[in-house]
């Protein structure tokens, strides 16, 4: 190789100040430059031109295999002096493979391979300066089986190939590749604490059947792990924007350590990703390579998203609350999608700090775990949620159940704060669980919200819907049917919404408020018991069972009896006041436990009724317990619906009133 093309390591001269008393100029110290380390060239054939066609020899401080002449044509052969730059070339004839046997420990500033392909074996190569280098020229290979020691890391440059095998490299610090390739032919040949930084022009490779653990991974170059396992991570946080590949051979990436690894490049490895500790940030849709199964987020670790990506994988097993409780799955920023099945391996928190995270695959919540959704951002599950564990919504963000696949999880859904939206295709079950609770009873009014994005989202057989004092069930002008309701919160029907209660003949007690001009339907044979006064601006339909007033007043715009039903006045004085009263043909309404002069039933308008008339429809479709249907009338002067006493009873009442009045007047006289 011509000298003009040879690689050289330039060592900047340093400045050395002589001690006072050695050299003084006036009152000033005289400072003189100290020359850089001298370069020695590998030469095994003396003053003959070149280094020798196959220059195998021993490298030690007591062996003469070096010259200061780059051509190897003049000068004497000298022993190695520690701290020099070592160039494995003298002339142009060392073109083949040869062995350099390191004896003991040799201290070196840099190693440059300009000719041939040497293999270093035995002993220790100790890099003694602050920026140690292996420089391998293009087209050449240098193999190092020797120990490499030092405290300032190793930098690989030059376009050639550097191979590490044999003895463990004990140097500390960063392994840096600025150009060419560093390949490992032995497992864990680099210290597991060494950080790896692969520059844009560099490549890091694991040979077949070679695994490696590193302190961290950074840079923008290429990493090829083949069908092996690369484990990275310590307490530092790094970004790798290059390409992580595996030659199509199912290579595995393992993230450990408390730091954060951000993958922003389009990686192509085909094996699974395991996150055992710290956070792995997905900042590219192909950050985890091609889709595969067996991916894992262990308890305490986190898979995080940013940059509006869609990560497509077969499946993730996830557990824990993530790093610092911020979520095992966490949306940092942007609108991101995890297109993968998610299996809970324990209690798990999913957090959207900002933006939105959509999980489009099936979510298996397991049989004994709790899925908690937190954060100020939005989270959406558009696939089916299965199995029997519980789901809790916390934080101030919105959790949406969407898509066309029905949820089938049988656990409880609790909304402590924030909003849950049921937005499956209309008629598709978003909730099928044992209990649905809106609010925790300690927040501000309507600080926990359940909202419908479409009609018929709750299975008829689902458990009790409880709306606590801080809860709001917003039908959003949709229709829904539930079996049992409870609580003291708010139900918002909207202007055209419809809520059916008791669809499976369940019995309910509700003490909250119901707003809007929509419709409340009491269905089934069970009882709907009021626990507070209730004003309904819309329509109340009774289609079966019992409405128990319990001593509370009920005011309703329209009371519509569509099936045989009972209104029970037991529990104290109650007033039922309906602006409009409708009772369908062929059905009956029974008024139970009504007490004259204590309980009142007013109907400002009674469809089809005639005031003062009894014994005809629709008046005789209302029966007061203890009276006959023929005794019910609608009074014209106060619009009260009431049973009419027998004529004899009228006479007795009139006589009693007359006697009382006469006695009062006498007493006054």
C-alpha positions in Angstrom: 0.0 0.0 0.0 1.5 3.5 -0.9 2.5 5.5 2.1 0.2 8.3 0.9 -2.9 6.1 1.4 -1.9 4.6 4.8 -4.1 5.4 7.8 -2.3 7.3 10.6 -3.4 8.3 14.0 -2.6 11.9 14.6 -1.6 12.6 18.2 -1.8 16.3 19.1 1.3 17.6 20.8 0.8 18.5 24.4 2.5 21.2 26.4 5.0 20.5 29.2 6.2 23.1 31.7 9.6 22.7 33.2 9.7 22.9 37.0 11.1 26.1 38.5 14.8 25.8 39.2 15.3 23.8 36.0 14.9 26.5 33.5 13.9 30.1 34.3 13.6 33.1 32.0 13.2 36.1 34.2 10.3 35.4 36.5 8.4 33.3 33.9 8.2 29.5 33.5 9.5 28.3 30.2 7.0 26.0 28.5 8.1 23.8 25.7 6.0 21.4 23.5 6.1 17.6 24.3 6.0 15.5 21.1 3.2 13.0 20.4 3.9 9.3 21.0 6.3 7.8 18.4 4.9 5.5 15.8 6.4 2.0 15.5 5.9 -0.3 12.5 5.6 -4.0 12.6 8.7 -5.5 10.9 10.0 -9.0 11.2 12.6 -9.1 8.5 15.1 -6.5 9.6 16.3 -3.9 7.0 14.9 -5.9 4.1 12.2 -3.9 2.4 8.7 -4.6 3.8 7.6 -6.3 7.0 7.9 -9.8 5.6 5.2 -11.6 3.6 3.9 -13.6 6.6 5.2 -11.6 9.5 4.1 -13.7 12.4 6.0 -12.9 15.6 5.8 -12.1 19.3 4.8 -8.7 20.6 6.3 -7.9 23.9 8.5 -5.2 25.5 11.5 -7.5 25.1 11.2 -8.6 21.5 12.7 -6.8 18.5 9.9 -6.8 15.8 9.5 -3.1 15.2 11.0 -0.2 13.2 10.4 3.5 13.1 10.7 3.4 9.3 7.3 3.1 7.6 8.8 1.3 4.5 10.8 -1.2 6.6 13.9 -0.5 4.4 16.2 1.3 6.8 16.8 1.8 10.4 17.4 -0.8 13.1 14.9 -3.3 14.5 13.9 -2.2 17.9 12.1 -3.5 20.9 8.5 -2.4 21.6 8.2 0.7 23.9 5.0 1.0 25.8 2.8 4.0 25.0 3.6 4.1 21.2 1.3 4.0 18.3 1.5 0.5 16.7 1.1 0.2 13.0 0.9 -3.3 11.5 2.6 -2.5 8.2 6.1 -1.8 7.1 6.2 -1.6 3.4 3.6 -3.2 1.2 4.3 -7.0 1.4 2.4 -8.1 4.5 -0.7 -9.0 2.5 -1.7 -12.3 4.0 -2.9 -13.6 7.3 -0.4 -13.7 10.2 -0.4 -14.1 14.0 0.8 -11.6 16.5 1.4 -13.4 19.8 1.1 -10.9 22.7 3.4 -11.8 25.6 2.5 -10.3 28.9 1.0 -6.8 28.8 1.9 -4.3 26.1 0.8 -0.7 26.6 -0.3 1.0 23.4 -1.7 4.3 22.3 -3.4 3.0 19.2 -3.4 -0.1 16.9 -3.6 0.5 13.2 -3.8 -2.3 10.6 -2.7 -1.2 7.2 -1.5 -4.4 5.6 -2.7 -8.0 5.9 -5.0 -9.6 8.4 -3.4 -10.1 11.7 -4.7 -12.3 14.6 -3.7 -11.1 18.0 -3.5 -13.9 20.5 -2.5 -14.3 24.2 -1.4 -11.6 26.6 -3.0 -8.2 27.2 -3.2 -5.2 25.0 -3.5 -2.2 27.3 -4.6 1.1 25.9 -2.7 3.8 27.8 -4.1 7.1 26.5 -7.4 8.9 26.7 -8.7 8.0 23.3 -7.7 4.4 22.4 -8.3 3.3 18.8 -8.3 0.2 16.6 -7.9 1.4 13.0 -8.5 -1.2 10.4 -8.1 -0.3 6.7 -10.7 -1.1 4.1 -10.7 -4.7 3.0 -8.7 -5.9 5.9 -9.6 -8.0 9.0 -8.0 -7.8 12.4 -8.9 -10.5 15.0 -8.2 -9.9 18.6 -8.3 -12.9 20.9 -6.1 -11.2 23.5 -7.3 -9.4 26.5 -7.9 -5.7 25.9 -7.6 -3.5 29.0 -7.8 0.2 29.8 -10.1 2.6 31.4 -11.1 4.8 28.5 -13.1 2.4 26.3 -12.2 1.4 22.7 -12.9 3.2 19.5 -13.1 1.3 16.2 -12.4 3.3 13.0 -11.4 2.6 9.5 -13.6 0.7 7.0 -12.2 -2.7 7.7 -13.4 -5.5 10.0 -12.3 -5.8 13.6 -13.2 -9.2 15.3 -13.3 -9.7 19.1 -13.1 -13.3 20.3 -11.2 -15.4 22.8 -10.4 -13.8 26.1 -12.9 -11.3 27.7 -12.1 -7.7 27.0 -11.8 -6.1 30.4 -11.5 -2.5 29.3 -14.0 -0.1 30.9 -15.8 2.7 29.1 -17.7 3.0 25.8 -17.2 0.8 22.8 -17.4 3.2 19.9 -17.6 2.4 16.2 -17.1 5.3 13.9 -16.5 3.4 10.7 -16.2 -0.2 9.4 -17.4 -3.2 11.4 -16.8 -4.6 14.9 -17.9 -8.3 15.1 -18.1 -10.4 18.1 -17.2 -14.1 17.6 -17.5 -15.1 21.3 -20.4 -14.5 23.7 -20.1 -11.7 26.2 -16.6 -11.0 25.1 -17.1 -7.3 25.9 -17.7 -6.3 29.5 -21.5 -6.2 30.2 -21.1 -2.6 31.5 -19.6 -1.2 28.4 -21.8 1.2 26.5 -22.1 0.8 22.7 -22.2 3.8 20.4 -22.4 2.9 16.7 -21.8 5.9 14.4 -23.5 6.5 11.1 -20.7 4.8 9.2 -20.3 1.9 11.6 -21.6 -1.6 12.0 -21.8 -3.8 15.1 -22.3 -7.5 14.5 -22.9 -10.7 16.6 -21.6 -13.8 14.8 -23.8 -16.9 14.8 -24.5 -18.4 18.2 -23.1 -15.3 20.0 -25.0 -13.4 22.7 -23.9 -10.1 24.3 -24.9 -7.9 27.2 -24.0 -4.2 27.0 -24.5 -1.2 29.2 -26.4 0.8 26.7 -27.0 1.3 23.0 -26.7 4.6 21.1 -25.9 6.0 17.7 -27.2 5.9 14.1 -25.3 3.0 12.6 -26.1 -0.6 12.0 -26.5 -3.5 14.5 -26.9 -7.0 13.3 -27.6 -9.5 16.0 -28.4 -12.5 13.7 -30.4 -15.2 15.6 -29.0 -14.2 18.9 -29.9 -12.2 22.0 -28.6 -8.7 22.5 -29.2 -7.4 26.0 -28.7 -3.7 26.6 -29.4 -1.2 29.4 -28.1 0.4 32.5 -29.1 3.6 34.4 -28.4 5.9 31.5 -30.9 7.0 28.8 -29.9 6.7 25.2 -31.3 6.9 21.6 -30.5 4.5 18.8 -31.7 5.8 15.4 -29.9 3.3 13.3 -31.1 -0.1 12.0 -31.2 -3.2 14.3 -31.4 -6.3 12.1 -30.9 -10.1 12.5 -30.3 -11.5 9.0 -33.9 -12.8 9.1 -33.0 -15.2 11.9 -35.3 -14.4 14.9 -32.9 -12.3 16.9 -34.1 -11.1 20.4 -33.6 -7.7 22.0 -33.7 -7.5 25.8 -33.9 -4.2 27.6 -32.6 -4.1 31.2 -31.5 -1.4 33.5 -33.4 1.6 34.9 -32.6 3.9 32.0 -34.6 4.7 28.9 -33.8 3.3 25.4 -35.4 5.2 22.6 -35.6 3.4 19.2 -36.3 5.9 16.5 -35.1 3.9 13.4 -36.9 1.4 11.1 -35.6 -1.8 12.5 -35.9 -5.2 10.8 -35.1 -7.8 13.4 -37.7 -10.6 13.5 -37.6 -11.9 17.0 -39.4 -10.8 20.2 -38.6 -7.9 22.4 -38.3 -8.3 26.2 -38.4 -5.2 28.5 -37.2 -6.4 31.9 -36.5 -3.0 33.4 -36.5 0.7 32.6 -38.4 2.0 29.6 -38.2 1.3 25.9 -39.6 4.2 23.8 -41.0 3.4 20.4 -40.5 6.4 18.2 -40.9 4.6 14.8 -43.6 2.3 13.6 -40.9 -0.4 12.9 -38.9 0.3 16.0 -39.4 -3.3 17.2 -38.8 -4.9 13.8 -41.3 -7.2 12.2 -44.4 -8.5 13.9 -43.9 -11.4 16.2 -45.3 -13.1 19.3 -43.6 -13.5 22.7 -43.0 -9.8 23.5 -42.8 -9.0 27.2 -43.1 -6.0 29.5 -42.1 -7.2 32.9 -43.4 -5.6 36.2 -41.6 -2.3 36.8 -40.7 -1.9 33.2 -42.5 0.1 30.4 -43.2 0.2 26.7 -43.7 3.9 25.8 -44.9 5.6 22.6 -44.3 8.9 20.9 -44.2 10.4 17.4 -47.6 9.3 15.9 -46.5 5.7 15.3 -48.4 2.4 14.7 -46.6 -0.5 16.2 -47.7 -3.8 14.8 -46.9 -6.9 16.8 -48.5 -10.3 17.4 -48.7 -10.2 21.1 -47.4 -8.5 24.3 -47.5 -10.0 27.8 -47.7 -7.0 30.2 -47.7 -6.5 33.9 -47.0 -3.8 36.5 -47.4 -0.1 36.9 -44.3 0.8 34.8 -41.4 3.1 35.7 -42.2 5.2 38.7 -45.9 4.1 38.5 -46.3 5.9 35.1 -47.7 2.9 33.3 -46.4 -0.4 31.8 -47.8 0.9 28.5 -47.5 4.6 28.3 -48.3 7.2 25.7 -45.8 10.1 26.0 -47.0 12.3 23.2 -48.8 12.1 19.8 -51.5 9.8 18.6 -50.1 6.3 18.6 -51.4 2.8 18.0 -50.4 -0.6 19.4 -51.8 -3.1 16.9 -51.2 -6.2 19.0 -52.9 -8.5 21.4 -52.2 -7.7 25.0 -52.2 -10.3 27.7 -52.1 -9.1 31.3 -49.7 -11.2 33.4 -50.7 -9.3 36.6 -52.1 -6.0 37.8 -51.3 -3.6 35.0 -51.5 0.2 34.5 -51.9 1.8 31.0 -51.2 5.5 31.0 -51.7 8.2 28.4 -49.8 11.2 29.7 -50.8 13.3 26.6 -52.2 12.6 23.2 -53.8 9.3 22.6 -53.0 5.6 22.7 -55.1 3.1 20.8 -54.8 -0.6 21.5 -56.4 -2.3 18.5 -55.8 -5.9 19.4 -57.6 -8.2 21.8 -56.9 -7.4 25.5 -57.0 -10.5 27.8 -57.3 -9.0 31.3 -56.8 -12.4 32.9 -58.7 -14.0 35.8 -57.1 -12.3 38.8 -55.7 -9.0 37.6 -56.8 -5.4 37.5 -56.3 -3.2 34.5 -56.0 0.5 35.5 -56.2 3.2 32.9 -54.7 6.6 34.0 -53.4 9.9 32.7 -54.7 13.2 31.3 -54.5 11.9 27.7 -56.9 9.5 25.9 -56.8 5.7 25.7 -58.9 3.6 23.3 -59.4 -0.2 23.2 -60.8 -1.0 19.8 -60.5 -4.8 20.0 -62.3 -7.2 22.3 -61.6 -7.3 26.0 -61.9 -10.8 27.4 -61.6 -12.9 30.6 -62.8 -12.0 34.1 -60.6 -9.4 35.8 -61.5 -5.8 36.7 -60.9 -2.5 34.9 -60.5 0.8 36.6 -60.5 4.3 35.0 -58.6 7.0 36.9 -56.9 10.2 35.9 -58.7 13.0 34.0 -58.4 11.5 30.5 -60.9 9.5 28.4 -61.0 5.8 28.0 -63.0 4.6 24.9 -64.2 1.1 24.1 -64.8 1.1 20.4 -64.8 -1.3 17.4 -67.1 -3.9 16.1 -65.9 -6.8 18.4 -67.9 -7.3 21.5 -66.2 -7.2 24.9 -66.8 -10.2 27.1 -64.9 -9.6 30.3 -67.0 -10.5 33.3 -65.2 -8.4 36.0 -66.2 -5.0 37.3 -65.6 -1.6 35.6 -65.0 1.3 38.0 -64.7 4.9 36.9 -63.1 6.8 39.7 -62.5 9.9 37.6 -62.2 11.0 34.0 -64.5 9.6 31.3 -65.3 6.3 29.8 -67.0 6.2 26.5 -68.9 3.1 25.2 -68.6 3.5 21.4 -68.9 0.0 20.0 -71.0 -0.5 16.9 -74.6 0.0 18.0 -75.9 -3.2 19.5 -72.5 -4.5 20.3 -71.7 -5.1 24.0 -69.0 -2.8 25.4 -69.7 -4.0 29.0 -70.8 -7.4 30.1 -69.3 -7.4 33.6 -70.4 -8.0 37.2 -70.7 -4.3 38.3 -70.4 -0.9 36.6 -69.6 2.0 39.0 -69.4 5.6 37.9 -67.6 7.7 40.5 -65.9 7.0 43.8 -68.1 9.2 46.0 -65.3 11.7 46.9 -64.9 13.8 43.7 -66.7 16.9 42.5 -70.1 16.4 40.8 -69.8 14.9 37.4 -66.0 14.4 37.7 -66.5 10.8 36.7 -68.4 10.2 33.5 -69.8 7.2 31.6 -70.9 8.3 28.2 -72.6 6.4 25.3 -71.2 7.0 21.8 -73.9 4.6 20.4 -77.0 2.8 21.5 -77.2 -0.6 23.3 -73.7 -0.9 24.7 -74.5 -2.7 28.0 -75.4 -6.3 28.1 -78.9 -7.0 29.5 -77.4 -9.5 31.9 -74.6 -7.2 33.1 -74.4 -6.3 36.8 -75.6 -3.2 38.7 -75.0 0.2 37.3 -74.2 2.5 40.2 -73.9 6.2 39.7 -72.3 7.7 42.8 -72.6 11.3 44.0 -69.7 12.5 41.8 -70.8 10.4 38.8 -72.6 11.2 35.6 -74.2 8.6 33.3 -74.6 10.5 30.0 -76.8 8.6 27.4 -75.8 11.3 24.9 -79.2 10.9 23.2 -78.7 7.2 22.8 -80.8 4.2 24.0 -79.7 1.8 26.7 -81.2 -1.0 28.8 -79.8 -2.1 32.2 -81.1 -4.5 34.7 -80.3 -2.6 38.0 -79.4 1.0 38.7 -78.3 2.5 42.0 -76.6 5.5 43.5 -77.1 9.2 44.1 -75.5 10.7 41.0 -76.8 12.1 37.8 -78.3 10.4 34.7 -78.5 12.6 31.6 -81.0 11.3 29.1 -80.5 14.2 26.7 -83.3 15.4 24.5 -84.0 12.0 22.8 -82.2 9.4 24.9 -83.9 6.4 26.4 -83.0 4.4 29.5 -84.7 1.1 30.3 -84.4 -0.2 33.9 -85.2 -3.7 35.0 -84.7 -5.4 31.6 -84.1 -8.7 33.4 -86.7 -8.0 36.1 -84.1 -6.7 38.5 -85.0 -4.4 41.4 -83.3 -1.0 41.8 -83.0 1.8 44.3 -82.0 5.2 43.0 -81.6 8.5 44.8 -80.0 10.7 42.3 -81.2 13.1 39.6 -82.3 12.4 36.0 -82.0 15.3 33.5 -83.1 15.8 30.0 -86.3 15.3 28.1 -85.7 11.8 27.0 -87.5 8.6 28.2 -87.1 6.5 31.4 -88.6 3.1 31.0 -89.4 0.8 34.0 -89.5 -2.8 32.6 -89.7 -6.3 34.1 -91.4 -7.5 37.2 -88.9 -6.0 39.7 -89.2 -2.8 41.7 -87.7 0.7 41.0 -87.6 2.4 44.4 -86.9 6.2 44.7 -84.4 7.3 47.4 -85.0 11.0 46.8 -87.5 13.4 45.2 -87.3 13.1 41.4 -88.2 15.5 38.6 -88.4 14.1 35.1 -88.7 16.6 32.3 -89.3 13.8 29.8 -91.4 10.7 29.8 -91.6 7.9 32.4 -92.9 4.6 31.0 -94.1 1.9 33.3 -94.1 -1.4 31.5 -94.2 -3.8 34.4 -93.3 -4.3 38.0 -93.5 -1.7 40.7 -92.5 2.0 41.1 -92.0 2.6 44.8 -92.2 6.2 45.8 -91.0 5.5 49.4 -92.3 8.8 50.8 -90.6 10.9 48.1 -92.3 13.2 45.6 -92.2 12.4 41.9 -92.8 15.1 39.2 -92.9 14.0 35.6 -93.8 15.6 32.3 -95.4 12.5 31.0 -96.4 9.3 32.8 -97.1 6.6 30.3 -98.4 3.1 31.5 -97.5 0.6 28.7 -97.8 -2.6 30.7 -99.5 -3.8 33.9 -97.7 -2.0 36.7 -98.0 -0.9 40.3 -97.2 2.5 41.9 -96.5 2.0 45.6 -97.0 5.0 48.0 -95.7 3.2 51.1 -93.1 4.8 53.2 -94.6 8.2 54.1 -96.5 11.0 52.4 -95.8 11.2 48.7 -97.1 13.3 45.8 -97.1 12.0 42.2 -97.6 14.9 39.8 -97.8 14.2 36.1 -98.4 16.9 33.5 -99.6 14.3 31.1 -101.0 10.9 32.0 -101.4 8.1 29.4 -102.5 4.5 30.0 -102.5 2.2 27.0 -105.6 0.2 26.2 -105.8 -3.2 27.9 -103.3 -2.5 30.7 -103.9 -1.7 34.3 -102.3 0.5 36.9 -102.5 -0.5 40.6 -102.0 2.2 43.3 -100.8 0.5 46.4 -100.5 1.8 50.0 -102.2 5.1 49.2 -103.5 7.1 52.1 -106.2 9.7 51.6 -105.2 13.2 52.6 -101.5 12.1 52.9 -100.7 10.8 49.4 -101.7 12.5 46.2 -101.8 11.6 42.5 -102.3 14.5 40.2 -102.6 14.4 36.4 -102.9 17.8 34.8 -103.9 16.1 31.5 -105.2 12.6 31.3 -105.4 11.3 27.8 -108.9 10.0 27.0 -110.2 10.6 30.5 -113.4 12.5 31.5 -113.3 14.5 34.7 -115.9 13.4 37.3 -116.8 10.2 35.4 -116.1 6.8 36.9 -116.6 3.2 35.8 -115.4 3.8 32.3 -112.0 3.5 30.5 -109.5 4.8 31.0 -110.5 5.7 34.6 -111.4 2.1 35.5 -107.9 1.0 34.3 -106.5 2.5 37.5 -107.3 0.6 40.7 -106.5 1.9 44.3 -105.8 -1.0 46.7 -108.9 -1.3 49.0 -111.1 0.1 46.3 -112.5 -1.2 43.0 -111.6 0.1 39.6 -115.1 1.5 39.2 -114.4 3.9 42.1 -111.5 5.7 40.4 -112.2 9.2 39.1 -110.3 12.2 37.8 -111.4 15.3 39.7 -112.0 18.3 37.7 -111.3 21.0 40.3 -107.8 19.8 41.3 -107.0 17.1 38.6 -106.4 14.5 41.3 -106.7 10.8 40.4 -108.5 9.3 43.4 -110.9 6.6 44.5 -114.5 7.8 45.0 -116.2 6.9 48.3 -119.7 5.1 48.3 -122.7 7.5 48.6 -123.3 6.3 52.2 -119.8 7.3 53.0 -120.5 10.7 51.6 -123.5 11.1 53.9 -121.6 10.1 56.9 -118.9 12.6 56.1 -121.5 15.3 55.5 -123.3 14.7 58.8 -120.0 14.7 60.8 -119.1 18.0 59.2 -122.4 19.6 60.0 -122.3 18.5 63.7 -118.7 19.9 64.0 -119.7 23.2 62.5 -122.8 23.7 64.8 -120.8 22.9 67.9 -118.1 25.4 66.9 -120.7 28.2 66.4 -122.3 27.5 69.8 -119.0 27.6 71.5 -118.2 31.0 69.8 -121.6 32.4 71.0 
